[in-house]
Amino acid sequence: MPGLCNHRNTPRRVSLPTLWIVMLFVAGSSILPACRRASKASSISSGQNDQQVQVATQDVPDQPVAELCVTPGPPPVEPQHRQKRFKRFKHTAKTPAQPQLITVVFHVINNGDSPAKGNVSEQQIVEQVQVLNDAFRPLFEFKLDPKIDRYTKLDWYKMEPKSDEETAAMATYGVKDKAVLNVYTAGISVLGWAVPPWEALSASPYRDGVVIHFSTLPHGTHFSHDQGKTLIHEFAHWLGLYHIYEGCFDPGDYVLDTPPEEAEPSSSCPFDRDSCTNDNLGDLADNFMDSIPDTCATHFTTGQFERMWTKFNACRRPGLGPCSPY
């Protein structure tokens, strides 16, 4: 009938909101699988990156937190005894006709098989002993014990001076001979320390030797102490030397020919530095007993050699004492 609406022949109108819903449904049916594929690929890529970061982190060498030696300095002395002790020491100094042979035993304490975790190579150890020979001849000569001990122990790897871990390592594996140098390499928080001879004589339980950060060996990964000279420094402590920076007034380091130096280490080569203005003497710029970079450290003084030889005979040879820190 005219005037009536024919629903079968008239196109049906679709509202705008309904059209948007349909379009989103169709688009979503193709977008969602693609998103899932992209998400999965992203997850795989992220996992691969995490693995790469983990591997890279494992290859980063452990480094000491502080660029210091923590071997203790001399005990306080009453002012009236200072010059007396100086003179007595000077008259007892003697040098040997032949180099004194020192056996060196290495104990490599690591946190894994990687060199970055302290597992230093035998070649580094051989070169380290040669560095000692170059520095201490003709006073001492060093021979490496062919048996190099290796231990994987995290608590020992992070040991501190006079800690239970240090005591356990030294008491368990140290060669208990006061004339044998036990060297422990580990991932410690500092460059190193040594047990002075007068402490080793009275230690109970047994405590003796030198502990150094593994990165300080020749060809090591330390940025300024990588030529093996940290062990030169610590072996000298093991014999009885002090740091040269023991203050501006007597007795200082108990060596007559080292100029007084303020009570703090040098962080760089101290050329043209005079930290003790009361003596008009410059600081030693290249002495092994400062904490300067390896490139600067080149020598001991005659007085330091004399003190080392005197203390070795008094403290590390049976019956030749007395052994004292002065």
Buried (B, 14 or more C-beta within 10 A) or exposed (E): EEEEEEEEEEEEEEEEEEEEEEEEEEEEEEEEEEEEEEEEEEEEEEEEEEEEEEEEEEEEBBEBEEBBBBBBBBEEBEEEEBEEBBEEBBEBBEEEEEBBEBBBBBBBBBBEEBBBBBBBEEEBBEBBBBBBBEBBEEBBBBEBBEEBBBBBBEEBBBBBBEEEBBBBBBBEBBBEEBBBBBBBBBBBBBBBBBBBBBBBBEBEEBBBBBBBBBBBBBBBBBEBBBBBBBBBBBBBBBBBBBBBBBBBEBBBBBBBEBBBBBBEBBEEBBEEBBBBEEEEEBBBBBBBBBBBBBEBBEEBBEBBBBBBBBBBBBBBEEEEEEBBBB
